[in-house]
Amino acid sequence: MSTTATSSARPRSRFRKLLGELWFQVIVAAVLGIAVGILFPDVGANLRPLNDWFIALVKMIVIPVVFCVVVLGISSMDNLRKAGRIGVKAIGYFLVLSFASMLIGLIVANVFRPGAGMNVDPATLDASGLPESSGETLTFTSFIDGLLPESLFGAITGDNILAALLVSIVFGVALNMAGPVGSPLANGISALQTVVFRIVNWVMRLAPLGTFGALATVVATYGAQSLQQLGYLILIFFGTCLLYVVVLLGAIMRACGLSLFGLMRFLKAELLIALSTCSSEAILPQLVRKLQVLGVGRPVVGIVIPSGFSFNLDGSAVYLTMASLFLAQALGIDLTWQQQLVMVGVMMLTSKGTAGIAGGAFIVLASTITAVGHMPLAALALIVGVDRILNEGRVFINVLGNAIAAIVIGKWENDFDQQHARRVLAASPAELEQIERDYDRGAARPGDEERRLPVGDTSSDDSPSQQSTSATAHIEHNPAR
């Protein structure tokens, strides 16, 4: 009798625990959103505010997270040369990956030619449905204008992530150079970070609502008609994204001695939220925390992740060249390889710094078309209806690519605990939950750098990272199965 009661209670307790998992709630919300969009399109079309409100709450907290993480990462360094070295390595890595991503999109579009045979007459295109920002040209001058804030603290309270990143770097360097005098301020920012991440946890619990509203709206607005019209382009693009993740990102992870699928499992909640809301910015705070739990040093995470979401948009890079060639092929415009390479060069410049801009890749595409002048701007009307669908692949690669970038730079800087990361990626759900609790307890103690960072001591500029005192000890006590 007691055995039967125990066995029946166990599945119920497991099911209740599953219901409490954020990733599972996001999946359920996504299924419900798609169902509402198909069965009740009038209702689904009016649910967009749910996603808009969730994104607004995330944007509210992103800038404070960037400020705390970047300032504490730089101010904790004993040698500021390390900050510069991390920045240079990160930018170099971003440029190489962006260029490779654009070439991949270029090659795939030339081989499969998804727009060939459409023979669209440019005079018949209606550009009235394009976003208002599509006609804007992104120039180097406008990029610098957006980078410079009107005031020091205005950048921290605003919504421009690039300006906030600049101010955070300057503030962190100044705090580092202030020495012991700045210690109380550093402790205060450390305490602020604890509070900010608590707010992040609260906001992320609302992700299922954002997911439900976003997918209900998309399915109700575009439905299956858009998929049928441009199905070949969608199929080719998502196939390219899949190969990009498995082949290129998989090779990078193997070079780092880690499992790509283990990392995807570790970041499943963040990836699902990014996919459902089509916003990489929505998971930036959680991604920062997860990478520190994984074993990447705070200085590396603090510099690579915020800058990566502005300069390392690999999914967008694949999309830009593929979409541009698709439009040219649809209009019957034959671009030479020289013209295509010029287009890639322009996109390398215009694609940087669009973080925080809704549909940033679409705006970059419009800016490139305007700058190169090889086709009319109205051509964008051909893909504006499915841009939201294509954004799914872009966001997934952007998020996963930036997480891997932090691992690569951390390993390059000897500020990454590889053994700890392997244990984390192989840990069972119960063990992983305990690891995160241990990390959070350590992070809640201002001034305790060893417990706050899973990677250990970074005080020596060139010394390898050591294991976390609390989290690693727990895993060693409970070896991963």
PyMOL commands that set and color helices and strands:
alter all, ss='L'
color gray80, all
select helices_A, chain A and resi 2-19+22-39+41-45+48-75+80-112+122-124+127-129+132-135+140-147+152-157+161-204+207-229+231-255+260-266+268-277+280-294+298-311+314-330+337-350+360-372+377-382+387-412+418-426+429-443+449-452+471-477
alter helices_A, ss='H'
color red, helices_A
deselect
rebuild
show_as cartoon
